């Protein structure tokens, strides 16, 4: 049985870095996948699907649901680890509901928690614009990504809160404090 943890947060919240460090601390047990990395790997492959994804991502928009869900479920099933951390998902109410439907049918995957790394919009903006990772790190794309993140957030929080799965973590502390907090929480659930 795979134990799934979803990690959500604003662009620049540190969710990907936090999850990477936790996976590095527990290489025998925990695998980490960033939705963005899974999709970027497809873009880098140069496939037709990759070209389609690239044209969507470059505008700061969301990749179609079926592409994202299939990419994620395949990554979970093909992992040799028991505990899976996926960051950057769900990003919409539609994604959340589609994943919930699939997980209800999947006997081999159990959603243990959704961890939200909370940061203010100012902190998120400063981090994203300061990292210069690529063409998507400019104010216009950041503002669009922030809007895309914020619009469904309340409904996503409410959905997982009602299921007793939502855990909020303060993402404005040192990375060591955030990682320790998140790692302890994950270990308490497995």
SULDAMO-V16248 format. One line per field, one symbol per residue. ss: DSSP state (H for helix, E for strand, C for the rest). phi: phi as a letter, one per 20 degrees, with the letter a starting at -180 (. if undefined). psi: psi as a letter, one per 20 degrees, with the letter a starting at -180 (. if undefined). Layout:
# SULDAMO-V16248
ss = ???
phi = ???
psi = ???
This chain:
# SULDAMO-V16248
ss = CEEEEEEEECCCCCHHHHHHHHHHHCCCCEEEEEHHHHHHHHHHCCCHHHHHHHHHHCCCCCCCHHHHHHHHHHHHHHCCCCEEEEECCCCCHHHHHHHHHHHHHCCCEEEEEEEEEECCHHHHHHHHHHHCCCCCCCHHHHHHHHHHHHHCHHHHHHHHHHCCCEEEEECCCCHHHHHHHHHHHHHHHC
phi = .eddcecdrfgnfngffgfffffffcfecddcceggfgfffffffmfgggfffgfeffeneefggffffffffffffefededddcdnbedbfffgfffgffffefeeccfeadddeebffffgfgfffeelerfeecfffggfffffffgeggffgfgfffemdececfeddfffffffgffffgffed
psi = ppopppoqrrpjijhggghggghhhlhihpqpppgggghhhgghijrggghggghghhijrpqqghgggggggggghiqjqhppppqkpqirhggghggggghhhoiippohqopoopqrhgggggggiihlhahjmrhghghghgghghgigghgggghghikippppojkaqhggggggggggghhi.
